[in-house]
Amino acid sequence: MQEENNERDALQPAFQALNSKDNKSRYFDLHDDALVTHAIPGNFPANKEGMKKYYGVLWRGMASIS
């Protein structure tokens, strides 16, 4: 149970940033600049900047629900 609470506490800032209506970019501040991505499409760089671009495209495409 303690481990589950620790995981929840660690993820809470990410959930809050992603659910923000005003400033989702705070989500990226939670990631190290040396981030290497493995799950975003290949036409985006496999780094933090590529993740920002990819999520930006998604969020603009779903503006009414984000």
DAWO-V502208 format. One record per residue. N is the residue number from 1. RES is the residue in one letter. PHI is phi in radians with two decimals (NA if undefined). PSI is psi as a letter, one per 30 degrees, with the letter a starting at -180 (none if undefined). D_LAST is the distance of its C-alpha to the last C-alpha in Angstrom with 2 decimals. Layout:
# DAWO-V502208
N:RES:PHI:PSI:D_LAST ; N:RES:PHI:PSI:D_LAST
This chain:
# DAWO-V502208
1:M:NA:e:31.92 ; 2:Q:-1.08:e:32.00 ; 3:E:-1.09:e:30.44 ; 4:E:-1.09:e:27.50 ; 5:N:-1.15:e:27.01 ; 6:N:-1.09:e:27.27 ; 7:E:-1.10:e:24.57 ; 8:R:-1.07:e:22.22 ; 9:D:-1.10:e:23.13 ; 10:A:-1.22:e:22.65 ; 11:L:-1.53:f:19.12 ; 12:Q:-0.93:e:17.95 ; 13:P:-1.05:e:17.11 ; 14:A:-1.17:e:14.89 ; 15:F:-1.07:e:12.99 ; 16:Q:-1.10:e:12.74 ; 17:A:-1.14:e:11.60 ; 18:L:-1.19:f:8.82 ; 19:N:-1.57:f:7.66 ; 20:S:-1.17:k:8.33 ; 21:K:-1.44:f:6.71 ; 22:D:-1.74:e:9.62 ; 23:N:-2.55:i:10.76 ; 24:K:-1.24:f:9.30 ; 25:S:-1.12:f:12.60 ; 26:R:-1.02:f:14.49 ; 27:Y:-1.00:e:13.75 ; 28:F:-1.26:f:16.16 ; 29:D:-1.15:f:18.77 ; 30:L:-1.40:f:19.26 ; 31:H:-1.85:k:20.61 ; 32:D:-1.17:k:24.13 ; 33:D:-1.14:f:24.83 ; 34:A:-1.51:g:27.02 ; 35:L:-0.92:k:24.19 ; 36:V:-2.13:k:25.04 ; 37:T:-1.61:l:22.46 ; 38:H:-2.30:f:23.69 ; 39:A:-2.16:g:20.87 ; 40:I:-1.69:l:19.13 ; 41:P:-1.00:l:20.75 ; 42:G:-1.14:f:24.04 ; 43:N:-1.42:g:23.22 ; 44:F:-1.97:k:21.31 ; 45:P:-1.03:k:23.51 ; 46:A:-1.53:h:23.84 ; 47:N:-2.47:a:23.20 ; 48:K:-1.06:e:20.71 ; 49:E:-1.12:e:20.34 ; 50:G:-1.12:e:19.71 ; 51:M:-1.11:e:16.98 ; 52:K:-1.06:e:15.29 ; 53:K:-1.13:e:15.79 ; 54:Y:-1.07:e:14.63 ; 55:Y:-1.11:e:11.25 ; 56:G:-1.03:e:11.00 ; 57:V:-1.09:e:11.87 ; 58:L:-1.06:e:9.41 ; 59:W:-1.17:e:6.35 ; 60:R:-1.19:e:8.43 ; 61:G:-1.24:f:9.26 ; 62:M:-2.16:h:6.09 ; 63:A:-0.97:e:5.17 ; 64:S:-1.27:f:5.81 ; 65:I:-1.91:f:3.79 ; 66:S:-1.79:none:0.00
